[in-house]
Amino acid sequence: MGNTLKTTLLLASLTGLLVIVGRLVGGPSGMIRENSDKPLQ
């Protein structure tokens, strides 16, 4: 397996892991909500 493919898979898996952790911490709208101290309407 080439190094480029290994690096791509590693970066993709790390990105997915960050998204999953972010959703667990901030909820589904945590990344796109601007004012996190106000409840969603």
N, C-alpha and C positions, 0 to 999 in steps of 0.2 A: 504494500500500500504506500502511495506517495506521501511525502511530507505535506504537500499542499492539501491533500484530501484529509489527512489527520488534523491539520490545523483548522480546516473549515468545520469538520465535525466537532472539534473541541469548542470553537467559538459559538457554534450553533447551540450546543448543549448548555454552555454557560449562560447564553442569552435566555434560553428557555427557562433555566433554573432561576435566573433573576426575575423574570416575568412572574413565575409561579410564586416566589417569595414575596414579591411586591403586591400581588393580589391577595395573599394571605394577610399581609400587614395593613394594606390600605383599602382593600375592597376592590371590586371590579372597576369602579370609577375613580380610583385613587390617583391614576396617572393623568387623567384628563380634567379633573376637577380643579379649578383655580383657587377657590376659597375653601380650604378644607375645614375651617372652623365653623362654617355655616352648614346647616343640614340641607340636603337636597329637597327641592320642592316638587 
